[in-house]
């Protein structure tokens, strides 16, 4: 096959521009990234060879080799791992073939530190080679295949690919260094970089210097070393390797378990939210080893999906080396390790929440929405998760726990009140909160989509029922404090209001479930609420958006008897011809309530006509 010239995916072209011009404050990071990728390729070969021993092809001594040619100004990084064929080279080096690409790119800010973390977490560290190289060549031969392939690019927007010759499996990356980057050809500089960033790599990293070959790293699994011998920076460097990340870990858990189970775990909670955290697949990204032999880097069985933000390694001594995906799904050893990891992580989070509230708030900002999935899915750990949960509030800044909320409840208050929506500011202005605010009652503001679902299975916290502030049964009369909603001043006024309610029911018909005086409104004229037995309005809107429901349910229209507009309409309702005269006003009240609630208007043209007519009458 002749060599072909192909264009980079647009996202890759943009990424390369950022990497080469503005990204890394320490260019030496490129070598860490390339060594990490080479180590991953060797791990993948180990795993594949468990079921196909021919892939070893007589070469089971896995390693990464660095070579420097000062005369030609060329640096090479070679491995004898799994290798890549043509399609894999195009997919892995020419495109960002992952869901979440749009979110990833929209998150790039131009700030070098923040963008470095995003790019690293997206797993595209290969492109860091273009920081120091004016041209990068890759020759790779996939294990089990005879044909090798050559990939090359100067990072300007296109690359070439064609057939190549390579005697053995694996990948060699050749960097033609830019002017001024000759420091990366010096053996002492290379030794320092590998020792600093890649000492934890669990296979040899060798330096080929002429006829002399030198091992540059300890080549032992970091998780297998005693904790007392490991420096904090070594943990951080290993996190960078295993997570392909640039941020520092927020929490590190290193533990060896012996007894009925024999396993070691080295887990990290990232300091930043990975950009693929909300991919629909909800896959975990822990690496599973069996007696230090790599098995898989996507072991979903080791943690529940609501802990998928964890990164790191679990090494078991009890599983067979030839364990299959089907065996992992039903293996009792894996199930017990999963339980132990879950309990350990939740225990550490409890300690952080109790002793380091500010740090825990940062964790919750990043991963609270994921952790709350466990409230819906995992009844066994629900009690602990409820204690860990944090919420925004209608009456105070910062994050509020349910225990904090209960401690501040008003005299006579028996329930925890919540309200769901998309935007925090919009929820704070919701008319449903006016009566609560007037009495000084706190309402928790829930803006994550998962909130609608866990509330359907969690009815209370420590005996206090959790109730939606948007339901008709939110009775504020028995709670002390603040001013009660205004009531009609005399019987005549009360009768007029009753007439208006009846007229609105008659006019609106099946468009509403009911019309009633409101005990929650203090400033707004109207609002929509759900009946006590009805689905929460925000949840229903969410289900309609995802086509899980065909149409909206009629809601209760509440009117504020103290509002000047409602009082004027009540006076008019007692006069002759009120049914016809107030027909447009009734529809406008309902449309107003729909707009405030974020609901679409049933008939926008009719709304515009009625509004124009009312405005004309008032001029």
C-alpha positions as CSV (number, residue, x, y, z in Angstrom):
1,X,0.0,0.0,0.0
2,X,1.3,3.4,-0.9
3,X,1.7,6.1,1.8
4,X,-1.5,8.2,2.3
5,X,-1.8,11.7,3.6
6,X,-4.8,12.3,5.9
7,X,-6.2,15.3,7.8
8,X,-6.3,15.4,11.6
9,X,-9.7,15.6,13.1
10,X,-10.6,19.2,13.8
11,X,-10.5,18.7,17.5
12,X,-7.0,17.2,17.3
13,X,-5.7,20.1,15.2
14,X,-7.0,22.5,17.9
15,X,-5.5,20.4,20.6
16,X,-2.1,20.3,19.0
17,X,-2.1,24.1,18.7
18,X,-2.8,24.4,22.4
19,X,-0.2,21.8,23.4
20,X,2.6,23.2,21.2
21,X,2.0,26.9,21.9
22,X,0.6,27.5,25.4
23,X,0.1,24.4,27.4
24,X,2.9,22.9,29.4
25,X,4.9,24.8,31.9
26,X,7.4,21.9,32.2
27,X,8.2,20.4,28.8
28,X,9.8,17.3,30.3
29,X,6.3,16.0,31.0
30,X,6.2,14.7,27.4
31,X,8.6,11.9,28.3
32,X,6.4,10.8,31.3
33,X,3.4,10.7,28.9
34,X,5.1,8.6,26.3
35,X,6.6,6.2,28.9
36,X,3.1,5.8,30.5
37,X,1.6,5.0,27.1
38,X,4.3,2.4,26.5
39,X,3.7,0.8,29.9
40,X,-0.1,0.6,29.1
41,X,0.8,-1.1,25.8
42,X,2.8,-3.7,27.6
43,X,0.0,-4.2,30.2
44,X,-2.5,-4.8,27.3
45,X,-0.2,-7.4,25.8
46,X,0.0,-9.3,29.1
47,X,-3.8,-9.4,29.3
48,X,-4.2,-10.5,25.7
49,X,-1.6,-13.2,26.0
50,X,-3.5,-14.8,28.9
51,X,-5.9,-16.3,26.3
52,X,-3.5,-16.4,23.3
53,X,0.1,-17.3,24.3
54,X,1.3,-17.0,20.7
55,X,1.2,-13.3,21.1
56,X,4.4,-13.5,23.1
57,X,6.3,-14.8,20.1
58,X,9.2,-15.8,22.2
59,X,9.6,-12.3,23.7
60,X,8.1,-12.2,27.2
61,X,10.6,-9.7,28.6
62,X,8.5,-6.5,28.5
63,X,10.3,-3.2,28.7
64,X,10.5,0.4,27.5
65,X,13.7,1.6,25.9
66,X,14.9,5.2,25.4
67,X,17.5,6.0,22.8
68,X,19.3,9.3,22.1
69,X,21.2,10.2,18.9
70,X,22.9,13.5,19.5
71,X,24.3,13.8,16.0
72,X,20.9,13.4,14.3
73,X,19.1,15.2,17.2
74,X,16.7,12.3,17.5
75,X,15.0,10.8,20.7
76,X,13.3,7.4,20.5
77,X,10.9,5.7,22.9
78,X,10.3,2.0,22.1
79,X,8.3,-0.7,23.7
80,X,7.5,-4.4,22.9
81,X,3.9,-4.2,24.0
82,X,0.6,-4.8,22.1
83,X,1.4,-2.6,19.1
84,X,-1.1,-1.0,16.7
85,X,-2.3,-1.7,13.2
86,X,-3.2,0.9,10.5
87,X,-6.7,1.5,11.7
88,X,-5.6,1.8,15.3
89,X,-2.9,4.3,14.4
90,X,-5.4,6.5,12.6
91,X,-8.0,6.2,15.3
92,X,-5.6,6.7,18.3
93,X,-3.3,9.3,16.8
94,X,-5.5,11.1,14.3
95,X,-8.8,11.5,16.0
96,X,-10.2,11.8,19.5
97,X,-12.5,8.8,19.2
98,X,-14.3,9.3,22.5
99,X,-17.7,10.5,23.6
100,X,-17.5,13.7,25.6
101,X,-15.2,15.4,23.0
102,X,-17.5,18.4,22.7
103,X,-17.6,18.9,26.5
104,X,-13.9,18.4,26.7
105,X,-13.2,21.1,24.1
106,X,-15.7,23.5,25.5
107,X,-13.9,23.2,28.8
108,X,-10.6,24.5,27.4
109,X,-10.1,28.0,28.8
110,X,-6.8,29.2,27.6
111,X,-5.4,29.0,31.2
112,X,-2.4,26.7,30.9
113,X,-2.8,25.0,34.3
114,X,-6.5,24.3,33.9
115,X,-6.2,23.1,30.2
116,X,-3.2,20.9,31.1
117,X,-5.4,19.0,33.6
118,X,-8.3,18.7,31.1
119,X,-6.1,17.4,28.3
120,X,-4.3,14.9,30.6
121,X,-7.6,13.6,32.0
122,X,-8.9,13.2,28.4
123,X,-6.1,10.7,27.7
124,X,-4.3,12.5,24.8
125,X,-0.9,12.8,26.3
126,X,0.8,11.5,23.1
127,X,0.4,14.9,21.6
128,X,2.7,16.4,24.2
129,X,5.5,15.1,22.0
130,X,5.0,18.1,19.7
131,X,6.1,20.4,22.5
132,X,9.7,19.4,21.9
133,X,9.6,17.8,18.4
134,X,9.1,19.4,15.0
135,X,8.3,16.0,13.6
136,X,7.1,12.8,15.2
137,X,7.2,9.4,13.6
138,X,5.6,6.2,14.9
139,X,6.4,2.7,13.6
140,X,4.2,0.0,15.1
141,X,3.4,-3.7,14.6
142,X,0.5,-5.2,16.3
143,X,1.1,-8.5,18.2
144,X,-0.1,-11.4,16.1
145,X,0.1,-9.5,12.8
146,X,2.9,-9.5,10.2
147,X,2.6,-6.0,8.8
148,X,4.0,-3.0,10.5
149,X,2.9,0.6,9.8
150,X,4.5,4.0,9.7
151,X,2.8,7.2,11.0
152,X,4.3,10.7,10.7
153,X,3.3,14.3,11.3
154,X,4.8,17.7,11.9
155,X,1.7,18.6,13.9
156,X,0.5,21.2,11.4
157,X,-2.9,19.7,10.5
158,X,-2.2,16.4,8.7
159,X,-0.3,13.1,8.9
160,X,0.9,10.4,6.6
161,X,0.5,6.6,7.1
162,X,1.8,3.7,5.1
163,X,3.4,0.3,5.3
164,X,6.7,-0.2,7.2
165,X,9.2,-2.9,8.2
166,X,9.6,-4.0,11.8
167,X,10.9,-7.4,12.9
168,X,9.0,-7.6,16.2
169,X,5.8,-6.5,17.7
170,X,5.5,-3.1,19.6
171,X,5.9,0.6,18.9
172,X,8.8,2.9,18.4
173,X,8.2,6.7,18.6
174,X,10.9,8.9,17.0
175,X,11.1,12.5,17.9
176,X,13.0,14.9,15.7
177,X,13.7,17.6,18.2
178,X,13.1,21.3,17.7
179,X,16.0,23.7,17.9
180,X,16.8,24.5,21.5
181,X,15.6,21.1,22.9
182,X,18.9,19.3,22.9
183,X,18.8,18.9,26.7
184,X,16.5,15.9,26.1
185,X,19.4,14.0,24.4
186,X,21.6,14.2,27.5
187,X,21.7,10.9,29.5
188,X,21.8,12.7,32.8
189,X,18.7,14.7,32.0
190,X,16.8,11.6,30.9
191,X,17.8,9.8,34.0
192,X,16.5,12.6,36.1
193,X,13.1,12.8,34.3
194,X,12.5,9.0,34.5
195,X,13.5,8.9,38.1
196,X,11.2,11.9,38.9
197,X,8.1,10.9,37.0
198,X,8.3,7.2,36.1
199,X,10.2,5.4,38.8
200,X,6.9,3.6,39.8
201,X,6.4,2.0,36.3
202,X,6.3,-1.7,37.0
203,X,8.5,-2.8,34.1
204,X,12.1,-1.7,33.2
205,X,12.6,1.7,31.6
206,X,16.0,1.3,29.9
207,X,18.4,3.9,28.5
208,X,20.4,2.8,25.4
209,X,23.5,4.9,25.4
210,X,25.8,3.6,22.6
211,X,26.6,0.0,23.5
212,X,25.6,0.5,27.1
213,X,22.1,-0.3,28.4
214,X,21.1,1.2,31.8
215,X,18.0,0.7,33.9
216,X,16.6,4.0,35.0
217,X,13.7,3.0,37.3
218,X,13.0,0.7,40.2
219,X,10.7,-1.3,38.0
220,X,8.6,-2.5,40.9
221,X,4.9,-2.0,41.5
222,X,4.4,1.0,43.7
223,X,1.3,-0.5,45.4
224,X,3.3,-3.6,46.5
225,X,5.9,-1.5,48.4
226,X,5.4,-0.7,52.1
227,X,3.6,2.6,52.7
228,X,6.4,3.8,55.0
229,X,8.8,3.7,52.1
230,X,6.7,5.7,49.7
231,X,6.9,9.5,49.5
232,X,3.8,11.7,48.9
233,X,5.2,12.8,45.5
234,X,5.6,9.2,44.4
235,X,1.9,8.6,45.0
236,X,1.2,11.7,43.0
237,X,3.4,10.6,40.2
238,X,1.8,7.2,40.1
239,X,-1.7,8.8,40.1
240,X,-0.6,10.9,37.0
241,X,0.4,7.6,35.4
242,X,-2.5,5.4,36.2
243,X,-5.2,8.2,35.6
244,X,-3.4,9.9,32.7
245,X,-4.0,13.1,34.6
246,X,-2.1,16.3,35.5
247,X,-4.0,17.4,38.6
248,X,-3.0,16.2,42.1
249,X,-5.2,13.6,43.8
250,X,-7.7,14.8,46.4
251,X,-7.5,11.6,48.4
252,X,-5.1,8.6,48.4
253,X,-6.0,5.2,49.8
254,X,-3.3,2.6,50.0
255,X,-4.2,-0.6,51.8
256,X,-3.1,-4.2,52.0
257,X,-5.7,-6.8,53.1
258,X,-4.7,-10.2,54.3
259,X,-6.9,-13.0,55.7
260,X,-10.0,-14.5,54.0
261,X,-9.1,-12.2,51.1
262,X,-5.7,-11.2,50.0
263,X,-5.5,-8.1,47.9
264,X,-3.8,-4.6,47.8
265,X,-5.5,-1.5,46.7
266,X,-4.0,1.9,45.7
267,X,-6.9,4.2,44.9
268,X,-7.2,7.9,44.2
269,X,-10.0,10.5,44.2
270,X,-9.0,13.0,41.6
271,X,-8.6,16.7,42.4
272,X,-10.6,17.7,39.3
273,X,-13.7,16.3,37.6
274,X,-12.7,14.1,34.6
275,X,-14.4,15.4,31.5
276,X,-15.9,12.0,30.7
277,X,-17.5,11.6,34.1
278,X,-21.0,11.7,32.8
279,X,-20.7,9.5,29.8
280,X,-23.8,7.3,29.4
281,X,-21.7,4.1,29.8
282,X,-20.9,5.1,33.5
283,X,-17.8,2.8,33.3
284,X,-15.3,2.5,36.2
285,X,-11.6,3.0,35.3
286,X,-9.8,0.9,38.0
287,X,-7.0,-1.4,36.9
288,X,-7.2,-5.0,38.0
289,X,-4.1,-7.0,38.5
290,X,-3.7,-10.6,39.7
291,X,-0.4,-11.1,41.5
292,X,1.0,-8.0,39.8
293,X,-0.1,-9.3,36.3
294,X,-2.3,-6.8,34.5
295,X,-5.8,-8.1,33.7
296,X,-7.9,-5.2,32.6
297,X,-8.1,-1.4,33.0
298,X,-11.9,-1.2,32.9
299,X,-13.1,-3.4,35.7
300,X,-16.6,-2.3,36.4
301,X,-17.2,-5.0,38.9
302,X,-14.7,-3.6,41.5
303,X,-16.8,-0.5,42.4
304,X,-20.4,0.6,41.9
305,X,-21.0,3.0,39.1
306,X,-21.6,5.8,41.5
307,X,-17.9,5.5,42.5
308,X,-16.6,5.6,38.9
309,X,-14.6,8.7,39.6
310,X,-12.0,6.6,41.5
311,X,-8.7,5.9,39.7
312,X,-6.0,3.4,40.7
313,X,-5.1,-0.2,41.0
314,X,-6.5,-3.3,42.8
315,X,-4.2,-6.3,42.9
316,X,-5.7,-9.6,44.0
317,X,-3.9,-12.8,45.0
318,X,-7.1,-14.9,45.0
319,X,-8.2,-14.7,41.4
320,X,-6.9,-16.9,38.6
321,X,-4.6,-15.3,36.0
322,X,-6.9,-16.4,33.2
323,X,-9.9,-14.7,34.7
324,X,-12.5,-13.8,32.0
325,X,-15.0,-11.0,31.8
326,X,-17.8,-13.4,32.5
327,X,-15.9,-14.7,35.6
328,X,-15.4,-11.2,36.9
329,X,-19.2,-10.5,36.7
330,X,-20.1,-13.5,38.9
331,X,-17.0,-14.1,41.0
332,X,-17.6,-14.0,44.8
333,X,-14.0,-12.8,45.5
334,X,-14.6,-9.7,43.3
335,X,-18.0,-9.1,45.0
336,X,-16.3,-9.1,48.4
337,X,-13.5,-6.8,47.3
338,X,-16.2,-4.5,45.8
339,X,-18.0,-4.4,49.2
340,X,-14.7,-3.7,51.1
341,X,-13.7,-0.9,48.7
342,X,-17.1,0.7,48.9
343,X,-17.1,0.7,52.7
344,X,-13.5,1.9,52.9
345,X,-14.1,4.8,50.5
346,X,-17.3,5.9,52.2
347,X,-15.5,5.7,55.6
348,X,-12.8,8.0,54.4
349,X,-15.3,10.4,52.9
350,X,-17.1,10.5,56.3
351,X,-13.8,11.4,58.0
352,X,-13.2,14.2,55.5
353,X,-16.7,15.6,55.8
354,X,-16.4,15.7,59.6
355,X,-12.9,17.0,59.9
356,X,-12.2,19.0,56.7
357,X,-15.5,20.6,55.7
358,X,-13.9,23.1,53.3
359,X,-12.0,20.4,51.5
360,X,-15.0,18.1,51.4
361,X,-17.0,20.9,49.8
362,X,-14.6,20.9,46.9
363,X,-15.0,17.2,46.6
364,X,-18.8,17.5,46.6
365,X,-18.6,20.2,43.9
366,X,-16.8,17.8,41.6
367,X,-18.4,14.4,42.4
368,X,-21.6,15.0,44.5
369,X,-23.9,14.5,41.5
370,X,-22.3,11.1,40.9
371,X,-22.4,10.0,44.5
372,X,-26.1,10.8,44.7
373,X,-26.7,8.2,42.0
374,X,-26.1,5.7,44.9
375,X,-29.0,7.1,46.8
376,X,-31.3,5.9,44.0
377,X,-29.4,2.6,43.2
378,X,-27.9,1.3,46.4
379,X,-30.2,0.8,49.3
380,X,-27.5,-0.8,51.4
381,X,-25.4,2.3,51.5
382,X,-28.2,4.9,51.3
383,X,-28.0,5.9,55.0
384,X,-24.3,6.7,54.8
385,X,-24.8,8.5,51.5
386,X,-27.6,10.7,52.9
387,X,-25.2,11.8,55.6
388,X,-22.5,12.6,53.1
389,X,-24.9,14.5,50.8
390,X,-24.7,18.3,50.6
391,X,-27.2,20.8,49.1
392,X,-27.6,24.4,48.2
393,X,-30.1,26.4,50.4
394,X,-32.7,29.1,50.0
395,X,-31.5,30.8,53.1
396,X,-27.7,30.5,53.5
397,X,-24.6,30.3,51.4
398,X,-22.4,27.3,51.0
399,X,-23.3,23.6,51.2
400,X,-25.8,22.3,53.7
401,X,-26.0,18.7,55.0
402,X,-29.3,17.2,56.0
403,X,-28.1,17.1,59.6
404,X,-27.5,20.9,59.4
405,X,-30.9,21.4,58.0
406,X,-32.7,19.4,60.7
407,X,-30.8,21.3,63.4
408,X,-32.1,24.6,62.1
409,X,-35.7,23.6,61.6
410,X,-38.4,26.1,62.8
411,X,-40.7,25.4,65.8
412,X,-43.6,23.4,64.5
413,X,-41.7,22.3,61.3
414,X,-41.9,18.5,60.9
415,X,-40.6,18.0,57.3
416,X,-37.5,18.7,55.2
417,X,-38.5,20.9,52.2
418,X,-36.9,20.7,48.8
419,X,-37.4,22.1,45.3
420,X,-36.1,20.8,42.0
421,X,-35.1,22.7,38.9
422,X,-32.3,23.3,36.3
423,X,-30.9,26.6,37.5
424,X,-30.0,27.6,41.1
425,X,-30.8,31.3,40.5
426,X,-34.2,30.4,39.0
427,X,-35.1,28.2,41.9
428,X,-34.2,31.0,44.4
429,X,-36.7,33.3,42.6
430,X,-39.5,30.6,42.4
431,X,-42.8,31.8,43.7
432,X,-43.3,28.5,45.4
433,X,-40.7,29.6,48.0
434,X,-42.4,32.9,48.9
435,X,-44.4,31.6,51.8
436,X,-41.4,29.6,53.1
437,X,-39.2,32.6,52.9
438,X,-41.7,34.7,54.8
439,X,-41.7,32.3,57.7
440,X,-37.9,31.8,57.6
441,X,-38.2,28.2,56.5
442,X,-35.2,26.8,54.7
443,X,-35.7,25.0,51.4
444,X,-33.0,22.8,49.8
445,X,-32.4,23.7,46.2
446,X,-31.8,20.6,44.0
447,X,-30.4,21.1,40.5
448,X,-28.9,17.8,39.5
449,X,-31.0,15.5,37.2
450,X,-30.4,12.6,39.5
451,X,-32.2,14.5,42.4
452,X,-35.6,13.8,40.8
453,X,-34.9,10.1,40.9
454,X,-33.4,9.5,44.3
455,X,-36.3,11.5,45.9
456,X,-38.7,8.9,44.5
457,X,-37.1,6.2,46.7
458,X,-35.9,8.2,49.7
459,X,-38.8,9.3,51.8
460,X,-37.1,10.7,55.0
461,X,-33.9,11.4,56.8
462,X,-33.7,10.3,60.4
463,X,-37.5,10.2,60.7
464,X,-38.0,13.6,59.1
465,X,-40.1,13.3,55.9
466,X,-38.6,14.9,52.8
467,X,-41.3,16.9,50.9
468,X,-41.4,18.9,47.7
469,X,-42.1,22.6,48.2
470,X,-44.1,22.6,44.9
471,X,-46.8,20.2,46.1
472,X,-50.2,21.5,47.2
473,X,-49.9,19.9,50.6
474,X,-47.0,22.1,51.8
475,X,-49.0,23.4,54.8
476,X,-47.2,26.3,56.5
477,X,-50.0,27.2,59.0
478,X,-48.5,25.1,61.9
479,X,-45.0,26.6,61.6
480,X,-44.1,29.5,63.8
481,X,-42.4,32.6,62.6
482,X,-42.9,35.3,60.0
483,X,-46.1,36.6,58.6
484,X,-49.0,34.4,57.4
485,X,-50.4,35.0,54.0
486,X,-53.0,37.7,53.8
487,X,-56.6,36.7,54.0
488,X,-59.7,38.5,52.8
489,X,-60.5,41.4,55.1
490,X,-64.3,40.8,55.3
491,X,-67.0,38.4,54.2
492,X,-67.8,40.4,51.1
493,X,-64.2,40.2,50.0
494,X,-64.0,36.5,50.8
495,X,-67.2,35.9,48.8
496,X,-65.7,37.8,45.8
497,X,-62.6,35.7,46.0
498,X,-64.7,32.5,46.1
499,X,-66.6,33.7,43.0
500,X,-63.3,34.4,41.2
501,X,-62.0,30.9,42.0
502,X,-65.2,29.4,40.7
503,X,-65.0,31.5,37.5
504,X,-61.4,30.5,36.9
505,X,-62.3,26.8,37.3
506,X,-65.1,27.1,34.9
507,X,-63.1,29.1,32.3
508,X,-59.9,27.0,32.4
509,X,-61.7,23.7,32.6
510,X,-59.5,20.6,32.1
511,X,-56.4,22.8,31.6
512,X,-56.0,22.8,35.4
513,X,-56.6,20.2,38.0
514,X,-58.0,22.7,40.5
515,X,-57.9,26.4,41.4
516,X,-57.4,27.4,45.0
517,X,-56.3,30.2,47.3
518,X,-52.6,30.0,48.0
519,X,-51.0,29.9,51.5
520,X,-47.5,30.1,50.0
521,X,-47.6,33.2,47.8
522,X,-46.7,36.6,49.2
523,X,-45.4,38.6,46.2
524,X,-46.5,36.7,43.0
525,X,-50.1,36.6,41.7
526,X,-50.2,33.0,40.8
527,X,-48.2,29.7,40.7
528,X,-48.6,26.1,39.6
529,X,-48.3,23.3,42.1
530,X,-48.6,19.5,41.9
531,X,-51.3,17.7,43.8
532,X,-50.2,15.6,46.8
533,X,-50.4,12.4,44.8
534,X,-49.1,13.7,41.5
535,X,-45.6,13.5,40.0
536,X,-43.3,16.3,40.8
537,X,-43.5,18.9,38.1
538,X,-39.7,19.1,37.4
539,X,-39.5,15.3,37.2
540,X,-42.4,15.2,34.7
541,X,-40.8,17.9,32.6
542,X,-37.5,16.0,32.6
543,X,-39.3,12.8,31.5
544,X,-41.1,14.7,28.7
545,X,-37.8,16.1,27.5
546,X,-36.5,12.5,27.1
547,X,-39.8,11.4,25.5
548,X,-40.7,9.1,28.4
549,X,-44.0,10.9,28.7
550,X,-46.3,12.1,25.9
551,X,-48.1,15.1,27.5
552,X,-48.1,17.3,30.6
553,X,-50.5,16.6,33.5
554,X,-52.9,19.3,34.5
555,X,-51.7,21.2,37.7
556,X,-53.3,23.1,40.5
557,X,-53.4,26.9,39.9
558,X,-52.9,28.8,43.2
559,X,-53.9,32.4,43.4
560,X,-52.6,35.0,45.9
561,X,-55.6,36.6,47.6
562,X,-53.5,39.5,48.8
563,X,-52.1,40.5,45.3
564,X,-53.6,43.7,43.9
565,X,-54.3,42.0,40.5
566,X,-56.2,39.1,42.1
567,X,-58.2,41.5,44.3
568,X,-59.2,43.6,41.3
569,X,-60.2,40.5,39.4
570,X,-62.2,39.3,42.4
571,X,-64.1,42.6,42.4
572,X,-64.8,42.2,38.7
573,X,-65.9,38.6,39.1
574,X,-69.0,39.8,41.0
575,X,-70.2,42.1,38.3
576,X,-72.5,41.2,35.4
577,X,-70.9,39.6,32.3
578,X,-67.8,38.6,34.3
579,X,-67.4,35.2,32.6
580,X,-66.9,36.7,29.2
581,X,-65.0,39.8,30.5
582,X,-62.5,37.7,32.4
583,X,-62.0,34.8,30.0
584,X,-58.8,36.3,28.6
585,X,-57.5,37.2,32.0
586,X,-58.0,33.6,33.3
587,X,-56.0,32.3,30.4
588,X,-53.3,34.9,30.9
589,X,-53.0,34.0,34.6
590,X,-52.5,30.3,33.7
591,X,-49.9,31.3,31.0
592,X,-48.1,33.5,33.5
593,X,-47.9,30.6,35.9
594,X,-46.6,28.4,33.2
595,X,-43.9,30.9,32.1
596,X,-42.6,31.3,35.7
597,X,-42.5,27.5,36.1
598,X,-40.5,27.2,32.8
599,X,-43.3,25.4,31.1
600,X,-44.0,25.9,27.3
601,X,-47.1,27.9,26.5
602,X,-49.9,25.7,25.1
603,X,-50.8,28.4,22.4
604,X,-48.2,31.2,22.1
605,X,-50.2,33.0,19.4
606,X,-53.3,33.1,21.6
607,X,-51.2,34.3,24.5
608,X,-49.8,37.2,22.3
609,X,-53.3,38.1,21.2
610,X,-54.7,38.2,24.7
611,X,-51.7,40.1,26.0
612,X,-52.1,42.7,23.3
613,X,-55.8,43.1,24.0
614,X,-55.3,43.6,27.7
615,X,-52.5,46.2,27.1
616,X,-54.8,48.0,24.6
617,X,-57.6,48.2,27.2
618,X,-55.2,49.6,29.8
619,X,-53.9,52.4,27.6
